[in-house]
Amino acid sequence: MTDGPSSPNAPEQQNPSQTDIDQDIALQQARMPASNTVTFGKDNPLPLDAGLDLSPFTLAYESYGTLNDDKSNAILICHALTGDQYANSPSPVTQKPGWWKRLIGPGKPVDTDKYFVICSNVLGGCNGSTGPASINPQTKQAYGLELPIITIRDMVRAQAMLIEHLGIEQLFCVMGGSMGGMQVIQWASAYPERCFAAIPIATGARHTSQNIAFHEVGRQAIMADPNWHGGRYLDHDTTPRKGLGVARMAAHVTYMSEQSLQNKFGRNLQNRQSKTFTFDADFQIESYLRHQGMTFVDRFDANSYLYVTRAMDYYDLAADHDGQLAKAFMGTQTRFCIVAFSTDWLFPPAEGRLVVHALNAAGASVSFVEIDSDKGHDAFLLDEPEMLDAIDGFLKSAHKARGLPDQKEEQEAHT
Amino acid sequence: MTDGPSSPNAPEQQNPSQTDIDQDIALQQARMPASNTVTFGKDNPLPLDAGLDLSPFTLAYESYGTLNDDKSNAILICHALTGDQYANSPSPVTQKPGWWKRLIGPGKPVDTDKYFVICSNVLGGCNGSTGPASINPQTKQAYGLELPIITIRDMVRAQAMLIEHLGIEQLFCVMGGSMGGMQVIQWASAYPERCFAAIPIATGARHTSQNIAFHEVGRQAIMADPNWHGGRYLDHDTTPRKGLGVARMAAHVTYMSEQSLQNKFGRNLQNRQSKTFTFDADFQIESYLRHQGMTFVDRFDANSYLYVTRAMDYYDLAADHDGQLAKAFMGTQTRFCIVAFSTDWLFPPAEGRLVVHALNAAGASVSFVEIDSDKGHDAFLLDEPEMLDAIDGFLKSAHKARGLPDQKEEQEAHT
């Protein structure tokens, strides 16, 4: 494996010395100069659910805080569908501040004075980790649809290799929302001994029919765009902007609740006194959605959108355990805090409760926090003090149970 | 005005004799040979909410049953967004049986042995009434986006002209679901003395922000298709099939409930034993949606889809009455039966209840039937015995209140 220049805890440099890997790294780093990257070479292939090995492959990641001596204070953050590794630092693509800044930082629930926080771009993504825009070493061209389908299990398997690479035997906590929450559930199921605690938020252990339906609408919108070119748009020096924009618009509606849309936009007109009797964006909600679509295409790769939506659709943890979700967690010692939001209709509290029931049946330690919110699915990214409080309380309790030093002791130890 | 060949109660033929009108009629009839049409000429312009007159214009309609001597037994059926006038007879386009056959027919709640049932294609539609695919008499080409924006009020104003043309002073009942329900509400508000009874189903007196959002996604999908050509695709001998298909897919998800999708499709695979690890339609729900998209484009005009969605988005009856919905119904003598379905998330029961409260405040006679159904918005088109029973009971009671002869009396009168 090969490390990017600023990777902490870099193990002794191995020497795969393949031109392919160098090319891959060069491409990744050109795209994402600010992220740490680790490239796993041919000696470390990733077995994919699709039935073949991926090799080489790169994961890009960010970290915050300091890993303690016994490497017991690491928290892995798993990002959502179109998220990235910049959970607590500005994205070099959008220049926006970290997407979970409310939660992470000194003195915040995920306290970077206490914890070493890692967030990696998912496999199949487009922010430095290997995805469909990466160079296929076989063809020296971008993979496009030649990249095998990536599953949530593959994403987590790759993350586990990264965590191992960082020398961390057990994560203090794995946490994330939406697709990130699916990864958390998968982590806890596949590697129970490596997760002391787990916080899946606004998520479930499967994608429902309705969720698949909305993703399929988005995929068809992308594939309908003639600029998609069967996934080979990079060869044509173009991107399916319109299709991807429509896909984002459709998805974005599902991230909000009817109530939040009504409160935020209602039937308000956009910078005009009366309807224009045209197909202009008369309503604020139309203008907002168009803007969401347009800005999204500047930061996200269309093929990557196909891959990550497919990963969510394919996820069904119970199906991997004879249809019995409880079997996925038998004997687990991981402590769970499951968070759901009342108006989330992508992952309604009932989906979270299915996981809770399975964990109960498996005899696991689990808290369920159902938060009354009007913000819909996106609540986990927004200002939800109840969520911050719940995570704060759960982490403090887990911190103590894990026997980590409290802040005061640590400070004393350093003086 | 000019009647098609089989229009009943045709008034004395007037003579606008414009080539333009003839062309228009010829086109309409070529498109929809089976429907009755009425064309209102330059002597009968339709004042549009957009601020100009539409003239000439054509309405295509179907009728079932017989108008009685005092013309007191007419029921107007208003169709939904992509519906048509074939409520009780096979569509010549799709060959499918009438879309409300469960409700209409001899011995059914809308009993064609008792009632004269009319259903007209909405203005802006694409089944014989004037819409964006009709010939613009000014340019001798299809209107495309040159057709002014059509509103629900315009649709109803045009229908009122048709009803007047048929010599009917008062409708015994106006009924319809979804966009059809909006028309019912508009009929009862604008022409209270002309509606003895009204049955708005799965509808509301406005489109919410979320509803506008989904329509805007559909419109953008159509406009993103290069075959749309700014609305002039007929000139290019093409249609934006892919864009319209995606629009339909997005909309179709909203017509079903999460529960019905889960019950009907769940995560079942489509004719395969395992996932293909491709972007094929692995899941039944994907295959179903693609099919819905593909078949829709064979029966519906893309520009027409823009117009009818815009009509729904623009509808806000309270806004036309100083924000007070009750004002829209003050002094009404119309009897209302409002029907809502528990899992309809386009027009949830709360939206129906807003209309009920306004009617209560206006002192109107109103029944509210909230039906526990898992079928979502489309329940009004499906097998919902409770809906049929509610309509049956309400119509029987209204029938009596209106002093219409009961079936038995009628039969005796004819023997």
HADDOCK unambig.tbl for C-alpha pairs under 7 A between the chains (distance, minus, plus):
assign (segid A and resid 50 and name CA) (segid B and resid 277 and name CA) 5.93 0.50 0.50
assign (segid A and resid 149 and name CA) (segid B and resid 277 and name CA) 5.50 0.50 0.50
assign (segid A and resid 149 and name CA) (segid B and resid 278 and name CA) 6.40 0.50 0.50
assign (segid A and resid 208 and name CA) (segid B and resid 262 and name CA) 6.84 0.50 0.50
assign (segid A and resid 208 and name CA) (segid B and resid 266 and name CA) 6.67 0.50 0.50
assign (segid A and resid 208 and name CA) (segid B and resid 267 and name CA) 6.79 0.50 0.50
assign (segid A and resid 209 and name CA) (segid B and resid 261 and name CA) 5.84 0.50 0.50
assign (segid A and resid 209 and name CA) (segid B and resid 262 and name CA) 5.44 0.50 0.50
assign (segid A and resid 209 and name CA) (segid B and resid 265 and name CA) 6.57 0.50 0.50
assign (segid A and resid 209 and name CA) (segid B and resid 266 and name CA) 5.05 0.50 0.50
assign (segid A and resid 209 and name CA) (segid B and resid 267 and name CA) 5.83 0.50 0.50
assign (segid A and resid 209 and name CA) (segid B and resid 285 and name CA) 6.52 0.50 0.50
assign (segid A and resid 210 and name CA) (segid B and resid 258 and name CA) 5.69 0.50 0.50
assign (segid A and resid 210 and name CA) (segid B and resid 261 and name CA) 6.23 0.50 0.50
assign (segid A and resid 213 and name CA) (segid B and resid 253 and name CA) 6.79 0.50 0.50
assign (segid A and resid 213 and name CA) (segid B and resid 285 and name CA) 6.29 0.50 0.50
assign (segid A and resid 213 and name CA) (segid B and resid 286 and name CA) 6.28 0.50 0.50
assign (segid A and resid 216 and name CA) (segid B and resid 286 and name CA) 6.25 0.50 0.50
assign (segid A and resid 217 and name CA) (segid B and resid 246 and name CA) 6.27 0.50 0.50
assign (segid A and resid 217 and name CA) (segid B and resid 249 and name CA) 6.16 0.50 0.50
assign (segid A and resid 217 and name CA) (segid B and resid 250 and name CA) 5.93 0.50 0.50
assign (segid A and resid 220 and name CA) (segid B and resid 246 and name CA) 6.59 0.50 0.50
assign (segid A and resid 221 and name CA) (segid B and resid 246 and name CA) 6.02 0.50 0.50
assign (segid A and resid 224 and name CA) (segid B and resid 242 and name CA) 5.72 0.50 0.50
assign (segid A and resid 225 and name CA) (segid B and resid 225 and name CA) 6.88 0.50 0.50
assign (segid A and resid 242 and name CA) (segid B and resid 224 and name CA) 5.71 0.50 0.50
assign (segid A and resid 246 and name CA) (segid B and resid 217 and name CA) 6.26 0.50 0.50
assign (segid A and resid 246 and name CA) (segid B and resid 220 and name CA) 6.57 0.50 0.50
assign (segid A and resid 246 and name CA) (segid B and resid 221 and name CA) 6.00 0.50 0.50
assign (segid A and resid 249 and name CA) (segid B and resid 217 and name CA) 6.15 0.50 0.50
assign (segid A and resid 250 and name CA) (segid B and resid 217 and name CA) 5.93 0.50 0.50
assign (segid A and resid 253 and name CA) (segid B and resid 213 and name CA) 6.78 0.50 0.50
assign (segid A and resid 258 and name CA) (segid B and resid 210 and name CA) 5.71 0.50 0.50
assign (segid A and resid 261 and name CA) (segid B and resid 209 and name CA) 5.85 0.50 0.50
assign (segid A and resid 261 and name CA) (segid B and resid 210 and name CA) 6.24 0.50 0.50
assign (segid A and resid 262 and name CA) (segid B and resid 208 and name CA) 6.84 0.50 0.50
assign (segid A and resid 262 and name CA) (segid B and resid 209 and name CA) 5.45 0.50 0.50
assign (segid A and resid 265 and name CA) (segid B and resid 209 and name CA) 6.57 0.50 0.50
assign (segid A and resid 266 and name CA) (segid B and resid 208 and name CA) 6.67 0.50 0.50
assign (segid A and resid 266 and name CA) (segid B and resid 209 and name CA) 5.06 0.50 0.50
assign (segid A and resid 267 and name CA) (segid B and resid 208 and name CA) 6.79 0.50 0.50
assign (segid A and resid 267 and name CA) (segid B and resid 209 and name CA) 5.83 0.50 0.50
assign (segid A and resid 277 and name CA) (segid B and resid 50 and name CA) 5.92 0.50 0.50
assign (segid A and resid 277 and name CA) (segid B and resid 149 and name CA) 5.50 0.50 0.50
assign (segid A and resid 278 and name CA) (segid B and resid 149 and name CA) 6.39 0.50 0.50
assign (segid A and resid 285 and name CA) (segid B and resid 209 and name CA) 6.51 0.50 0.50
assign (segid A and resid 285 and name CA) (segid B and resid 213 and name CA) 6.30 0.50 0.50
assign (segid A and resid 286 and name CA) (segid B and resid 213 and name CA) 6.28 0.50 0.50
assign (segid A and resid 286 and name CA) (segid B and resid 216 and name CA) 6.26 0.50 0.50
